[in-house]
Amino acid sequence: MAGKQQLSERIYKAMAEDEDARVCRDIPEAACNDQPLAFTLQLLSQILTKIGDALTSSRLVLAWMLSSLGAPAVYVSLLVPLRESLSLLPQLFVAQAMRQHPLRKYFWVWGSVGQGGCLALMVVAVLTLQGNALGLAVIGLLALFSLSRGVCSVAAKDVLGKTVSKSRRGRLGGLAASASGAITLAVAGVLLLVPLLASGEQVGGGRWFFAALLAGSAALWLLAAACYAGVPEMPGATEGGGNAFTEALRSIGLLRSDAQFRHFVIARALLVSTAFAIPYLVVMIQQNSRDGGFGFATLLLAEGLAGLLSGHLWGRWSDSASEKVMATAAALSLVLMLMTLAINTVHANWLGFAPLAGLLLFVAAVAHQGARIGRKTYLVDMAGSGNRASYTAVSNTVIGVLLLCGGLLGWVDATWGTATVLGLLSVLAALAVLSARRLPAVN
């Protein structure tokens, strides 16, 4: 135990502490001495799960897997809405149940075990099922995976707020993003170097390749659960942990009674534009690419670089001005979308030029990274120990509903074209800049 404490002290000082005196703001006094261990174990857990996220991305890997293995297209179209919305919508009820327990880290632990278990069962499905049966199995397991993910999301912010000081929370997320970005780069490099294995053109090769990705990711989530179980957490308040439905309705009232929280939720809703922009940007690039070389590996490469190079910078800045990080990320995304639309108008074929396309994808991923780190840090710092879980659950539920409505963008794309979708998202990004700039500082 002493060795673990000493190692965590060294890691914490190297990565988070830039002062002689330890910073212990907005956490229980008893948690101050345990902060290095709490920081290190949560950092490691986040790195492991972020790598797993990259290896099992519903937008990239699972869609690619189902298409390659011959599952009907209807199952591919359900992947992103299910993964994103089901991890957010139930959080309002999860938060109320969590309030009845003074220690919340075990919700994260069992949620992570649940995600790992779902991925392990997907391995069995990939190796034994085909067609509709494979599609149904993957979709069903993804639904359970997303529900488990929602439990982890609520618990993570609550535990982070109790164990890691203000001015150190943003850099934890940023460091995790940078580290996982480096691993994602390595994975993308392997996929680029071994295209036959990745594409599944070899007999049985694709099926075993996907099974290996899923099995490796399952192991990452189980290892993350083991790490998170060791986080030193002080017991928290349990008031407000009554009937889940009644308390959930009461929590929704925060949007009416808490002006600052309502403003944050509006800003976060507008920031969704930074996430929606990426797949439509990819569509425009692919439409104008001659060799079709902008597939999964290229996007994974851009996202990995974005995480590696920008994650730590966004994280450190979020510790001092997370509202400015959100505004800057939205502005960067806005400029990117306007540039893309301008190029598409002047000479659309330029979007198929490899260096330009790669740069656009990289900038889009950097902007999205900043938006995610900034809004997560702002929420944790804005809330107190008594309402952090409720804030997280209410905001995530609202965003979950919006993500479901985001499916209408597909109809806009089919009716008026991808450029129109980017135009609408540009308007939302501009509003996000204005809204985030007006948020009061909380750091």
WOLIN-V91711 format. One record per run of one state. SS is the DSSP state (A for helix, B for strand, O for the rest). FROM is the first residue (numbers start at 1). TO is the last residue. If there is no record, write none. Layout:
BEGIN
SS FROM TO
SS FROM TO
END
This chain:
BEGIN
O 1 1
A 2 15
O 16 28
A 29 31
O 32 34
A 35 55
O 56 57
A 58 68
O 69 72
A 73 89
O 90 90
A 91 98
O 99 104
A 105 128
O 129 130
A 131 163
O 164 168
A 169 193
O 194 194
A 195 199
O 200 204
A 205 228
O 229 243
A 244 252
O 253 253
A 254 257
O 258 258
A 259 287
O 288 295
A 296 352
O 353 353
A 354 382
O 383 387
A 388 405
O 406 407
A 408 416
O 417 417
A 418 437
O 438 443
END
